[in-house]
C-alpha cells in the first residue's frame, strides 16, 4: 500500500460522533469528488473498550473516488452504499476497521474496487507520536477478536458491473459479502483473499449475470461461526 499508520504523514484526527454509529460521517464526498493520500485516525478509540462512531468517509453521489487512503482504526470505514455510487473508483484503501469496512451498492454502471487491504496491524503497529489510549499491553489479540466477531469487511449490494481486483483482508466475521439491496451484484472478483474470516465469503444475492471468482483464497477461522 502507498502508506501505513506507522509512517505518519497527513493525518486527520476524528473525535466527533463518539457513541453514535448513525451520526454524521467524518468526511462526506459530493458527487464527482474524492480523497487521496490521507490517513483518518480516531485518537480516543480504546481497543479494550470499543466505542461506536459514524462512517469515516461517505460518498453522497456518483463518480466519487477514494485513492491511497488509510482509515486507521475506524469503527466504520467507507460508505458507498447509502447513496448512488455509479462510476466509483476505490483503490489502495487500507486500515484496521472494527465493525464495517467498505460497503458499495446502487451502482448502475461500472465500479472499481482494487488493492484494498484491511489488516489489524494498521490499528496496533503504530508510531510513538500517534495519539491513542494508554494500554498496559498492546491489544493486538483483542483487536483481532473484535474483527472476527463483528467486522463486515467488503460488502456489495446492487452493482451492475463491479470490477474487484487484488483485495485482501485479515480477520473479519464476513470477509467478502454480497447482499440484496433491491438486487444483487454482477461482479468479476480476481485475486481476492480472506484470511481468518469467521465466514470468508458470503453470497446472499447476485445479479442476473452472476459472480465470477478467479484465483481466490478463502481461509475460514474464528470462534463465531
VENHUKA-V741424 format. One record per run of one state. SS is the DSSP state (@ for helix, = for strand, . for the rest). FROM is the first residue (numbers start at 0). LEN is the number of residues. If there is no record, write none. Layout:
# VENHUKA-V741424
SS	FROM	LEN
SS	FROM	LEN
This chain:
# VENHUKA-V741424
.	0	4
@	4	3
.	7	3
=	10	3
.	13	13
=	26	3
.	29	4
=	33	3
.	36	2
=	38	3
.	41	4
=	45	1
.	46	2
=	48	1
.	49	5
=	54	5
.	59	5
=	64	6
.	70	5
=	75	5
.	80	8
=	88	7
.	95	4
=	99	5
.	104	2
=	106	8
.	114	2
=	116	2
.	118	2
@	120	4
.	124	15
@	139	11
.	150	1
=	151	5
.	156	2
=	158	7
.	165	2
=	167	11
.	178	6
=	184	6
.	190	2
=	192	11
.	203	7
=	210	4
.	214	2
=	216	4
.	220	5
